[in-house]
Amino acid sequence: MIFHDLISTVLNEREPLHKVWFAGDFHTPPECSYQVNFPRLELVLSGEYVNEMEDHERKVTQIIGKPGDAIFIPPNCWNKPNWETDCSVLSMLFGRRQLGLSLVSKRKGEVGFYDIQKHSIQTRSGFAIDNILEALNALARESNKEPMDELLLQALLQYSKTMLDKPVEQSQNRVQDLYQGICIYIQENFSRQITRDSIAARFSISANHLSRLFRQQGHMTLADYITWVRVDRAKFMLKKYNFKLNEVSVRCGFKDVNYFCRVFKSRTGRTPTEYRGTI
C-alpha cells in the first residue's frame, strides 16, 4: 500500500535537521484556513509547503516546510496552506473512529492538484495512540518542545504504520472503508459548497449509490450528516470567536445567513444569537 510505504520512507529518512511545527488557536483563523476538531499531521514529501500559522510565540507567521518537515495541528487549531508552489504532502487526520490519509501533489502555476490519493481505516480506541496524540496536543502548548516533539512524532508514525499493517478486522469491509472516507472528506470540506453530486464525483461513485451508502451505513442521510457537521462547527465558532453571523455562515458552508439561522434553530432549538448568549 502506498501510504504504508510513504510512512516507512518518512521514518527511515528522518534527520536531525527536519523540523516539527505545531499549529495554534490563539488567533482567529483566517478565511480558507484548515480547522477541524481532530488532530492532524502533515508531512512534506517534496517541494516547499508554505503555510500561514501561529508560531511558538503565538504570532501569526509564514513557514516554509521542506521535505522531511512536519506540521502537527491539534484539535481546533488551524493552518492555511497557500498551494502556490511545487509540493507533495501526506496528510493524516486522526478521527474518533477512523484514520484518514491523503496524498496531494501540486505544481506551481497550475490550478488544482495533479495527484490526489485517499485512504481510511478504522482506528483503535483505548490504545497507545490515544496517549501519543494527547501528549502531542499537550506539547503544542509548551515553549520547549525538543527533543520530545521528534520522539512523539516517530511514535505516532510507527503506530500508524502498525495500524496499516494490521487494520482492525471486525466488521471491516470496503463499503465501510468508503463510508468512513466520505465522512472524513465532509469533515475536512464542510466550509465548501459540497453537494451530493460533487462528493459522488470525488469518490467515483454514482449519486444514488452515495445516498444509499449513508442510508445503509450511517444513522442519518447524507444531507443530514453534512448539516450536522456544519451546525456542530457553527456552535464551536459561536462559542470561540466573535464572528458576525454572516461570517459564521460562510465559514460553515451555508449559502446565506438567513438560511443558516433557520437551519441552526431547527437543529438546536435556538437562534445563533440566542445560543451565543447562553454561553
C-alpha positions as CSV (number, residue, x, y, z in Angstrom):
1,M,0.0,0.0,0.0
2,I,1.3,3.4,-1.0
3,F,0.5,5.1,2.4
4,H,2.4,2.3,4.4
5,D,5.4,2.8,2.1
6,L,5.3,6.6,2.4
7,I,5.2,6.5,6.2
8,S,8.1,3.9,6.2
9,T,10.1,6.2,3.9
10,V,9.5,9.2,6.2
11,L,10.6,7.2,9.2
12,N,13.7,5.8,7.5
13,E,14.8,9.2,6.1
14,R,14.2,11.4,9.2
15,E,17.3,13.5,10.1
16,P,18.0,16.0,13.0
17,L,17.7,18.9,10.6
18,H,14.0,18.1,10.0
19,K,11.6,20.4,11.8
20,V,8.3,19.8,13.6
21,W,5.9,22.7,13.7
22,F,2.9,23.0,15.9
23,A,-0.2,24.9,15.0
24,G,-2.1,27.1,17.5
25,D,-5.5,28.5,18.1
26,F,-4.8,31.8,19.9
27,H,-5.6,34.0,16.9
28,T,-8.8,34.0,14.9
29,P,-8.3,31.7,11.9
30,P,-8.2,33.5,8.5
31,E,-10.6,32.6,5.8
32,C,-9.7,29.4,3.8
33,S,-7.7,28.0,6.7
34,Y,-8.0,24.4,7.7
35,Q,-9.5,23.8,11.1
36,V,-11.2,20.6,12.3
37,N,-11.9,19.1,15.7
38,F,-9.5,16.2,15.3
39,P,-5.7,16.1,15.5
40,R,-3.9,16.3,12.1
41,L,-0.4,15.7,10.9
42,E,1.0,17.0,7.6
43,L,4.3,15.6,6.3
44,V,6.2,17.4,3.5
45,L,7.4,14.8,1.0
46,S,8.8,17.1,-1.7
47,G,9.0,20.7,-2.8
48,E,8.1,23.6,-0.5
49,Y,4.9,23.6,1.6
50,V,4.1,27.2,2.5
51,N,1.7,27.9,5.4
52,E,0.3,30.7,7.4
53,M,0.1,29.7,11.1
54,E,1.0,30.7,14.6
55,D,4.5,30.3,15.9
56,H,5.6,29.3,19.4
57,E,5.3,32.9,20.5
58,R,1.6,33.0,19.3
59,K,2.5,35.3,16.4
60,V,0.9,34.6,13.0
61,T,3.8,33.9,10.6
62,Q,4.6,32.2,7.4
63,I,6.5,28.9,7.4
64,I,8.1,27.1,4.6
65,G,8.1,23.3,5.1
66,K,10.9,21.4,3.3
67,P,11.0,17.6,2.6
68,G,11.1,15.8,5.9
69,D,9.4,18.6,7.9
70,A,6.1,18.0,9.7
71,I,3.2,20.1,11.0
72,F,1.2,18.8,13.9
73,I,-2.2,20.5,14.2
74,P,-4.1,19.8,17.5
75,P,-7.9,19.7,17.5
76,N,-9.5,23.1,16.6
77,C,-6.1,24.6,15.8
78,W,-5.5,26.0,12.2
79,N,-3.1,26.3,9.4
80,K,-3.5,27.9,6.0
81,P,-1.6,26.5,3.0
82,N,-1.2,28.7,0.0
83,W,-0.7,25.9,-2.5
84,E,1.3,28.1,-4.9
85,T,4.5,26.1,-5.0
86,D,5.6,22.7,-6.2
87,C,4.9,20.3,-3.3
88,S,3.7,16.9,-2.3
89,V,2.2,16.5,1.1
90,L,0.9,13.5,3.1
91,S,-1.9,14.4,5.5
92,M,-3.2,12.3,8.3
93,L,-6.4,13.0,10.2
94,F,-6.9,11.1,13.5
95,G,-10.7,11.0,13.8
96,R,-12.6,9.4,16.6
97,R,-13.3,6.2,14.7
98,Q,-11.1,6.4,11.6
99,L,-7.6,7.4,10.4
100,G,-7.8,9.3,7.2
101,L,-4.8,9.6,4.9
102,S,-4.4,11.7,1.8
103,L,-1.6,12.4,-0.6
104,V,-1.8,15.6,-2.5
105,S,0.6,16.9,-5.1
106,K,0.6,20.4,-6.6
107,R,2.6,22.1,-9.4
108,K,3.3,25.8,-9.3
109,G,1.1,27.9,-11.6
110,E,-1.4,25.1,-12.1
111,V,-5.0,25.2,-10.9
112,G,-5.9,22.2,-8.8
113,F,-3.8,19.2,-7.8
114,Y,-2.3,16.8,-10.3
115,D,-2.4,13.8,-7.9
116,I,-4.8,13.1,-5.1
117,Q,-5.0,9.7,-3.3
118,K,-7.0,9.0,-0.2
119,H,-7.5,6.1,2.1
120,S,-9.1,5.5,5.5
121,I,-9.0,2.7,8.1
122,Q,-10.9,2.1,11.3
123,T,-8.9,3.2,14.4
124,R,-8.4,1.6,17.7
125,S,-9.7,3.4,20.8
126,G,-8.3,2.8,24.2
127,F,-4.8,2.0,22.8
128,A,-1.4,3.8,23.0
129,I,-2.2,6.0,20.0
130,D,-4.7,8.0,22.1
131,N,-1.9,8.8,24.6
132,I,0.6,9.7,21.9
133,L,-1.9,12.1,20.4
134,E,-2.8,13.6,23.8
135,A,0.9,14.1,24.5
136,L,1.4,15.9,21.2
137,N,-1.6,18.1,21.9
138,A,-0.2,19.0,25.3
139,L,3.3,19.6,23.9
140,A,1.9,22.1,21.5
141,R,1.1,24.4,24.4
142,E,4.7,24.2,25.8
143,S,7.5,26.5,24.7
144,N,10.3,23.9,24.9
145,K,9.4,21.1,22.6
146,E,12.7,19.4,21.7
147,P,13.5,16.5,21.7
148,M,10.1,15.3,22.7
149,D,8.5,16.5,19.5
150,E,10.6,14.3,17.4
151,L,10.3,11.3,19.7
152,L,6.5,11.6,19.8
153,L,6.3,12.2,16.1
154,Q,8.2,9.0,15.4
155,A,6.0,7.1,17.9
156,L,2.9,8.4,16.1
157,L,4.2,7.4,12.7
158,Q,5.3,4.0,13.9
159,Y,1.9,3.3,15.5
160,S,0.1,4.4,12.4
161,K,2.2,2.1,10.3
162,T,1.3,-0.9,12.5
163,M,-2.4,0.0,12.1
164,L,-1.9,-0.1,8.3
165,D,0.0,-3.4,8.7
166,K,-2.9,-5.0,10.8
167,P,-6.1,-3.0,10.4
168,V,-9.0,-3.7,12.7
169,E,-10.7,-6.7,11.2
170,Q,-14.1,-6.9,12.9
171,S,-16.9,-5.6,10.8
172,Q,-14.4,-4.0,8.4
173,N,-15.0,-4.1,4.7
174,R,-14.7,-2.0,1.6
175,V,-18.2,-0.5,2.0
176,Q,-17.3,0.8,5.5
177,D,-13.9,2.0,4.2
178,L,-15.7,4.1,1.6
179,Y,-18.3,5.4,4.1
180,Q,-15.6,6.4,6.6
181,G,-13.5,8.0,3.9
182,I,-16.5,10.1,2.7
183,C,-17.3,11.1,6.3
184,I,-13.7,12.4,6.7
185,Y,-13.9,14.2,3.4
186,I,-17.1,16.0,4.6
187,Q,-15.4,16.9,8.0
188,E,-12.5,18.4,6.1
189,N,-14.5,20.3,3.5
190,F,-17.7,21.3,5.3
191,S,-16.9,25.0,4.6
192,R,-17.0,24.4,0.8
193,Q,-20.1,24.2,-1.3
194,I,-20.1,20.4,-1.4
195,T,-23.1,18.6,-2.8
196,R,-24.2,15.0,-3.3
197,D,-23.0,15.2,-7.0
198,S,-19.6,16.7,-6.2
199,I,-19.0,14.2,-3.4
200,A,-20.1,11.3,-5.6
201,A,-17.7,12.5,-8.4
202,R,-14.9,12.9,-5.9
203,F,-15.2,9.2,-4.9
204,S,-16.1,7.9,-8.4
205,I,-19.5,6.6,-7.5
206,S,-23.0,7.4,-8.5
207,A,-25.1,9.9,-6.6
208,N,-27.7,7.3,-5.9
209,H,-25.0,4.9,-4.6
210,L,-23.8,7.6,-2.3
211,S,-27.3,8.2,-0.8
212,R,-27.8,4.5,-0.5
213,L,-24.5,4.2,1.3
214,F,-25.5,6.7,4.0
215,R,-28.9,5.0,4.5
216,Q,-27.2,1.6,5.0
217,Q,-24.1,2.6,6.9
218,G,-24.9,5.7,8.9
219,H,-27.5,6.9,11.3
220,M,-28.7,9.8,9.1
221,T,-28.9,10.8,5.4
222,L,-26.1,12.4,3.5
223,A,-27.8,15.8,3.6
224,D,-28.4,15.5,7.3
225,Y,-24.8,14.5,8.0
226,I,-23.4,17.5,6.1
227,T,-25.8,19.7,8.0
228,W,-24.9,18.1,11.3
229,V,-21.2,18.7,10.7
230,R,-21.8,22.3,9.7
231,V,-24.1,23.1,12.7
232,D,-21.7,21.5,15.1
233,R,-18.9,23.6,13.7
234,A,-21.1,26.7,13.9
235,K,-21.7,26.0,17.6
236,F,-17.9,25.9,18.1
237,M,-17.3,29.2,16.2
238,L,-20.1,31.0,18.1
239,K,-18.5,29.9,21.4
240,K,-14.9,30.5,20.4
241,Y,-14.9,33.6,18.2
242,N,-16.6,37.0,17.9
243,F,-17.5,36.4,14.3
244,K,-20.6,38.1,12.9
245,L,-23.3,35.7,11.9
246,N,-22.8,36.1,8.2
247,E,-19.1,35.2,8.7
248,V,-20.0,32.1,10.7
249,S,-22.4,31.2,7.9
250,V,-19.8,31.5,5.2
251,R,-17.1,29.6,7.2
252,C,-19.5,26.8,7.8
253,G,-20.6,26.4,4.2
254,F,-24.1,27.8,4.4
255,K,-25.4,29.6,1.3
256,D,-26.6,32.7,3.1
257,V,-27.0,33.9,6.7
258,N,-30.8,33.7,6.8
259,Y,-30.8,30.0,5.7
260,F,-28.0,29.4,8.3
261,C,-30.2,30.9,11.1
262,R,-33.2,28.8,10.1
263,V,-31.2,25.6,10.0
264,F,-29.4,26.3,13.2
265,K,-32.6,27.0,15.1
266,S,-34.3,23.9,13.6
267,R,-31.4,21.7,14.8
268,T,-30.7,23.3,18.2
269,G,-34.0,25.0,19.2
270,R,-32.3,28.4,19.5
271,T,-31.1,31.0,17.0
272,P,-27.4,31.5,16.7
273,T,-27.7,34.8,18.7
274,E,-29.6,33.0,21.5
275,Y,-27.1,30.2,21.5
276,R,-24.2,32.6,21.8
277,G,-26.0,34.4,24.7
278,T,-26.2,31.3,26.8
279,I,-22.5,30.6,26.7
